[in-house]
């Protein structure tokens, strides 16, 4: 079934999901932030079909999450570079990684997560804070409507 | 095209994506955390086809993210309740909402995001920290492999 589009949805979660499109997009952003630049390298790393990858890359460029540029080595290849909007998605990627490593891996199992460049260790678990600094637990958070962005 | 499954992938992001399945699952979790309990209410709120919703709810129960129970009002309906694993996905939902409200809404446009129950205000923007407390920017984070979970 074709997924409904959420363009006009006032829910910021749904609207983000509409732009990132599907899980391929998230994995492409992961790899772009990890230094992958070329179509053939994305393809090899992800194992995605060419047409799927082409569509997703175009969508991410249209959304301003990736931008294209000439190859850094002077060859005729085009490269895909992550923008600030891609970097701003790091909390999403880190949150997905932290939930997965906590819930879907056995203790001691080999596992890949984003790491601190200074010491190659996983980041601290994300904590949710109120504007006044209070740490919020699940019961302190409402999923209800808020007025204006 | 059918999405490749990432079960055996050592990347914690990919493995989480494999469990949450698709965007419907994320929206179901959003609504479950927001107090929706019954099939018909999920259906009405999401506008998802019955078969899609049935499949996604089953998957979320199998993954331990939702659990079923008798209706709180004593009727014959079954209810779907979020577990701790669902609550632990709040950082993912909040990160998606914050990116969306920052990048996909006009200033002053009506927008719905998770809010602080104490004052109905949006949460503070998520910051990523190292284990020793340093705030990390995008350039401080590597998407490379880490050894063990």
HADDOCK unambig.tbl for C-alpha pairs under 7 A between the chains (distance, minus, plus):
assign (segid A and resid 10 and name CA) (segid B and resid 110 and name CA) 6.31 0.50 0.50
assign (segid A and resid 10 and name CA) (segid B and resid 111 and name CA) 4.81 0.50 0.50
assign (segid A and resid 10 and name CA) (segid B and resid 112 and name CA) 5.66 0.50 0.50
assign (segid A and resid 11 and name CA) (segid B and resid 111 and name CA) 5.94 0.50 0.50
assign (segid A and resid 11 and name CA) (segid B and resid 112 and name CA) 4.52 0.50 0.50
assign (segid A and resid 11 and name CA) (segid B and resid 113 and name CA) 6.35 0.50 0.50
assign (segid A and resid 12 and name CA) (segid B and resid 97 and name CA) 4.68 0.50 0.50
assign (segid A and resid 12 and name CA) (segid B and resid 100 and name CA) 4.99 0.50 0.50
assign (segid A and resid 12 and name CA) (segid B and resid 101 and name CA) 5.47 0.50 0.50
assign (segid A and resid 12 and name CA) (segid B and resid 111 and name CA) 6.34 0.50 0.50
assign (segid A and resid 12 and name CA) (segid B and resid 112 and name CA) 5.77 0.50 0.50
assign (segid A and resid 12 and name CA) (segid B and resid 113 and name CA) 5.83 0.50 0.50
assign (segid A and resid 13 and name CA) (segid B and resid 93 and name CA) 6.63 0.50 0.50
assign (segid A and resid 13 and name CA) (segid B and resid 96 and name CA) 5.27 0.50 0.50
assign (segid A and resid 13 and name CA) (segid B and resid 97 and name CA) 4.39 0.50 0.50
assign (segid A and resid 13 and name CA) (segid B and resid 100 and name CA) 6.50 0.50 0.50
assign (segid A and resid 15 and name CA) (segid B and resid 100 and name CA) 6.37 0.50 0.50
assign (segid A and resid 16 and name CA) (segid B and resid 96 and name CA) 6.14 0.50 0.50
assign (segid A and resid 16 and name CA) (segid B and resid 100 and name CA) 4.92 0.50 0.50
assign (segid A and resid 17 and name CA) (segid B and resid 23 and name CA) 6.53 0.50 0.50
assign (segid A and resid 22 and name CA) (segid B and resid 22 and name CA) 6.99 0.50 0.50
assign (segid A and resid 23 and name CA) (segid B and resid 17 and name CA) 6.54 0.50 0.50
assign (segid A and resid 33 and name CA) (segid B and resid 143 and name CA) 6.90 0.50 0.50
assign (segid A and resid 34 and name CA) (segid B and resid 142 and name CA) 6.55 0.50 0.50
assign (segid A and resid 34 and name CA) (segid B and resid 143 and name CA) 4.89 0.50 0.50
assign (segid A and resid 34 and name CA) (segid B and resid 144 and name CA) 6.69 0.50 0.50
assign (segid A and resid 87 and name CA) (segid B and resid 138 and name CA) 5.88 0.50 0.50
assign (segid A and resid 88 and name CA) (segid B and resid 99 and name CA) 6.88 0.50 0.50
assign (segid A and resid 89 and name CA) (segid B and resid 99 and name CA) 6.68 0.50 0.50
assign (segid A and resid 91 and name CA) (segid B and resid 95 and name CA) 5.74 0.50 0.50
assign (segid A and resid 91 and name CA) (segid B and resid 126 and name CA) 6.84 0.50 0.50
assign (segid A and resid 91 and name CA) (segid B and resid 128 and name CA) 6.89 0.50 0.50
assign (segid A and resid 92 and name CA) (segid B and resid 92 and name CA) 5.46 0.50 0.50
assign (segid A and resid 92 and name CA) (segid B and resid 95 and name CA) 5.12 0.50 0.50
assign (segid A and resid 92 and name CA) (segid B and resid 96 and name CA) 6.12 0.50 0.50
assign (segid A and resid 93 and name CA) (segid B and resid 13 and name CA) 6.65 0.50 0.50
assign (segid A and resid 95 and name CA) (segid B and resid 91 and name CA) 5.75 0.50 0.50
assign (segid A and resid 95 and name CA) (segid B and resid 92 and name CA) 5.11 0.50 0.50
assign (segid A and resid 96 and name CA) (segid B and resid 13 and name CA) 5.28 0.50 0.50
assign (segid A and resid 96 and name CA) (segid B and resid 16 and name CA) 6.15 0.50 0.50
assign (segid A and resid 96 and name CA) (segid B and resid 92 and name CA) 6.11 0.50 0.50
assign (segid A and resid 97 and name CA) (segid B and resid 12 and name CA) 4.68 0.50 0.50
assign (segid A and resid 97 and name CA) (segid B and resid 13 and name CA) 4.38 0.50 0.50
assign (segid A and resid 99 and name CA) (segid B and resid 88 and name CA) 6.89 0.50 0.50
assign (segid A and resid 99 and name CA) (segid B and resid 89 and name CA) 6.69 0.50 0.50
assign (segid A and resid 100 and name CA) (segid B and resid 12 and name CA) 5.00 0.50 0.50
assign (segid A and resid 100 and name CA) (segid B and resid 13 and name CA) 6.50 0.50 0.50
assign (segid A and resid 100 and name CA) (segid B and resid 15 and name CA) 6.37 0.50 0.50
assign (segid A and resid 100 and name CA) (segid B and resid 16 and name CA) 4.92 0.50 0.50
assign (segid A and resid 101 and name CA) (segid B and resid 12 and name CA) 5.47 0.50 0.50
assign (segid A and resid 101 and name CA) (segid B and resid 149 and name CA) 6.14 0.50 0.50
assign (segid A and resid 105 and name CA) (segid B and resid 149 and name CA) 6.74 0.50 0.50
assign (segid A and resid 107 and name CA) (segid B and resid 149 and name CA) 5.91 0.50 0.50
assign (segid A and resid 108 and name CA) (segid B and resid 148 and name CA) 5.13 0.50 0.50
assign (segid A and resid 108 and name CA) (segid B and resid 149 and name CA) 5.26 0.50 0.50
assign (segid A and resid 109 and name CA) (segid B and resid 148 and name CA) 5.51 0.50 0.50
assign (segid A and resid 109 and name CA) (segid B and resid 149 and name CA) 5.62 0.50 0.50
assign (segid A and resid 110 and name CA) (segid B and resid 10 and name CA) 6.30 0.50 0.50
assign (segid A and resid 110 and name CA) (segid B and resid 147 and name CA) 5.63 0.50 0.50
assign (segid A and resid 110 and name CA) (segid B and resid 148 and name CA) 4.52 0.50 0.50
assign (segid A and resid 110 and name CA) (segid B and resid 149 and name CA) 6.14 0.50 0.50
assign (segid A and resid 111 and name CA) (segid B and resid 10 and name CA) 4.80 0.50 0.50
assign (segid A and resid 111 and name CA) (segid B and resid 11 and name CA) 5.93 0.50 0.50
assign (segid A and resid 111 and name CA) (segid B and resid 12 and name CA) 6.34 0.50 0.50
assign (segid A and resid 111 and name CA) (segid B and resid 146 and name CA) 6.29 0.50 0.50
assign (segid A and resid 111 and name CA) (segid B and resid 147 and name CA) 6.01 0.50 0.50
assign (segid A and resid 111 and name CA) (segid B and resid 148 and name CA) 5.29 0.50 0.50
assign (segid A and resid 111 and name CA) (segid B and resid 149 and name CA) 5.33 0.50 0.50
assign (segid A and resid 112 and name CA) (segid B and resid 10 and name CA) 5.65 0.50 0.50
assign (segid A and resid 112 and name CA) (segid B and resid 11 and name CA) 4.51 0.50 0.50
assign (segid A and resid 112 and name CA) (segid B and resid 12 and name CA) 5.76 0.50 0.50
assign (segid A and resid 112 and name CA) (segid B and resid 145 and name CA) 4.65 0.50 0.50
assign (segid A and resid 112 and name CA) (segid B and resid 146 and name CA) 4.79 0.50 0.50
assign (segid A and resid 112 and name CA) (segid B and resid 147 and name CA) 6.74 0.50 0.50
assign (segid A and resid 113 and name CA) (segid B and resid 11 and name CA) 6.34 0.50 0.50
assign (segid A and resid 113 and name CA) (segid B and resid 12 and name CA) 5.82 0.50 0.50
assign (segid A and resid 113 and name CA) (segid B and resid 143 and name CA) 6.73 0.50 0.50
assign (segid A and resid 113 and name CA) (segid B and resid 145 and name CA) 6.43 0.50 0.50
assign (segid A and resid 113 and name CA) (segid B and resid 146 and name CA) 6.05 0.50 0.50
assign (segid A and resid 114 and name CA) (segid B and resid 141 and name CA) 6.53 0.50 0.50
assign (segid A and resid 114 and name CA) (segid B and resid 142 and name CA) 5.58 0.50 0.50
assign (segid A and resid 114 and name CA) (segid B and resid 143 and name CA) 4.40 0.50 0.50
assign (segid A and resid 114 and name CA) (segid B and resid 144 and name CA) 6.36 0.50 0.50
assign (segid A and resid 115 and name CA) (segid B and resid 141 and name CA) 5.63 0.50 0.50
assign (segid A and resid 115 and name CA) (segid B and resid 142 and name CA) 5.19 0.50 0.50
assign (segid A and resid 115 and name CA) (segid B and resid 143 and name CA) 6.39 0.50 0.50
assign (segid A and resid 116 and name CA) (segid B and resid 130 and name CA) 6.28 0.50 0.50
assign (segid A and resid 116 and name CA) (segid B and resid 140 and name CA) 6.09 0.50 0.50
assign (segid A and resid 116 and name CA) (segid B and resid 141 and name CA) 4.96 0.50 0.50
assign (segid A and resid 116 and name CA) (segid B and resid 142 and name CA) 6.29 0.50 0.50
assign (segid A and resid 117 and name CA) (segid B and resid 140 and name CA) 5.22 0.50 0.50
assign (segid A and resid 117 and name CA) (segid B and resid 141 and name CA) 5.23 0.50 0.50
assign (segid A and resid 117 and name CA) (segid B and resid 142 and name CA) 5.53 0.50 0.50
assign (segid A and resid 123 and name CA) (segid B and resid 129 and name CA) 6.02 0.50 0.50
assign (segid A and resid 123 and name CA) (segid B and resid 130 and name CA) 4.73 0.50 0.50
assign (segid A and resid 123 and name CA) (segid B and resid 131 and name CA) 5.63 0.50 0.50
assign (segid A and resid 124 and name CA) (segid B and resid 129 and name CA) 5.53 0.50 0.50
assign (segid A and resid 124 and name CA) (segid B and resid 130 and name CA) 5.24 0.50 0.50
assign (segid A and resid 124 and name CA) (segid B and resid 131 and name CA) 4.54 0.50 0.50
assign (segid A and resid 126 and name CA) (segid B and resid 91 and name CA) 6.84 0.50 0.50
assign (segid A and resid 126 and name CA) (segid B and resid 128 and name CA) 6.68 0.50 0.50
assign (segid A and resid 128 and name CA) (segid B and resid 91 and name CA) 6.90 0.50 0.50
assign (segid A and resid 128 and name CA) (segid B and resid 126 and name CA) 6.68 0.50 0.50
assign (segid A and resid 129 and name CA) (segid B and resid 123 and name CA) 6.03 0.50 0.50
assign (segid A and resid 129 and name CA) (segid B and resid 124 and name CA) 5.53 0.50 0.50
assign (segid A and resid 130 and name CA) (segid B and resid 116 and name CA) 6.28 0.50 0.50
assign (segid A and resid 130 and name CA) (segid B and resid 123 and name CA) 4.73 0.50 0.50
assign (segid A and resid 130 and name CA) (segid B and resid 124 and name CA) 5.23 0.50 0.50
assign (segid A and resid 131 and name CA) (segid B and resid 123 and name CA) 5.65 0.50 0.50
assign (segid A and resid 131 and name CA) (segid B and resid 124 and name CA) 4.55 0.50 0.50
assign (segid A and resid 138 and name CA) (segid B and resid 87 and name CA) 5.88 0.50 0.50
assign (segid A and resid 140 and name CA) (segid B and resid 116 and name CA) 6.10 0.50 0.50
assign (segid A and resid 140 and name CA) (segid B and resid 117 and name CA) 5.23 0.50 0.50
assign (segid A and resid 141 and name CA) (segid B and resid 114 and name CA) 6.52 0.50 0.50
assign (segid A and resid 141 and name CA) (segid B and resid 115 and name CA) 5.63 0.50 0.50
assign (segid A and resid 141 and name CA) (segid B and resid 116 and name CA) 4.96 0.50 0.50
assign (segid A and resid 141 and name CA) (segid B and resid 117 and name CA) 5.22 0.50 0.50
assign (segid A and resid 142 and name CA) (segid B and resid 34 and name CA) 6.54 0.50 0.50
assign (segid A and resid 142 and name CA) (segid B and resid 114 and name CA) 5.56 0.50 0.50
assign (segid A and resid 142 and name CA) (segid B and resid 115 and name CA) 5.19 0.50 0.50
assign (segid A and resid 142 and name CA) (segid B and resid 116 and name CA) 6.29 0.50 0.50
assign (segid A and resid 142 and name CA) (segid B and resid 117 and name CA) 5.53 0.50 0.50
assign (segid A and resid 143 and name CA) (segid B and resid 33 and name CA) 6.88 0.50 0.50
assign (segid A and resid 143 and name CA) (segid B and resid 34 and name CA) 4.88 0.50 0.50
assign (segid A and resid 143 and name CA) (segid B and resid 113 and name CA) 6.72 0.50 0.50
assign (segid A and resid 143 and name CA) (segid B and resid 114 and name CA) 4.40 0.50 0.50
assign (segid A and resid 143 and name CA) (segid B and resid 115 and name CA) 6.41 0.50 0.50
assign (segid A and resid 144 and name CA) (segid B and resid 34 and name CA) 6.67 0.50 0.50
assign (segid A and resid 144 and name CA) (segid B and resid 114 and name CA) 6.37 0.50 0.50
assign (segid A and resid 145 and name CA) (segid B and resid 112 and name CA) 4.62 0.50 0.50
assign (segid A and resid 145 and name CA) (segid B and resid 113 and name CA) 6.43 0.50 0.50
assign (segid A and resid 146 and name CA) (segid B and resid 111 and name CA) 6.26 0.50 0.50
assign (segid A and resid 146 and name CA) (segid B and resid 112 and name CA) 4.74 0.50 0.50
assign (segid A and resid 146 and name CA) (segid B and resid 113 and name CA) 6.03 0.50 0.50
assign (segid A and resid 147 and name CA) (segid B and resid 110 and name CA) 5.62 0.50 0.50
assign (segid A and resid 147 and name CA) (segid B and resid 111 and name CA) 6.00 0.50 0.50
assign (segid A and resid 147 and name CA) (segid B and resid 112 and name CA) 6.73 0.50 0.50
assign (segid A and resid 148 and name CA) (segid B and resid 108 and name CA) 5.14 0.50 0.50
assign (segid A and resid 148 and name CA) (segid B and resid 109 and name CA) 5.53 0.50 0.50
assign (segid A and resid 148 and name CA) (segid B and resid 110 and name CA) 4.52 0.50 0.50
assign (segid A and resid 148 and name CA) (segid B and resid 111 and name CA) 5.29 0.50 0.50
assign (segid A and resid 149 and name CA) (segid B and resid 101 and name CA) 6.12 0.50 0.50
assign (segid A and resid 149 and name CA) (segid B and resid 105 and name CA) 6.74 0.50 0.50
assign (segid A and resid 149 and name CA) (segid B and resid 107 and name CA) 5.93 0.50 0.50
assign (segid A and resid 149 and name CA) (segid B and resid 108 and name CA) 5.28 0.50 0.50
assign (segid A and resid 149 and name CA) (segid B and resid 109 and name CA) 5.64 0.50 0.50
assign (segid A and resid 149 and name CA) (segid B and resid 110 and name CA) 6.15 0.50 0.50
assign (segid A and resid 149 and name CA) (segid B and resid 111 and name CA) 5.32 0.50 0.50
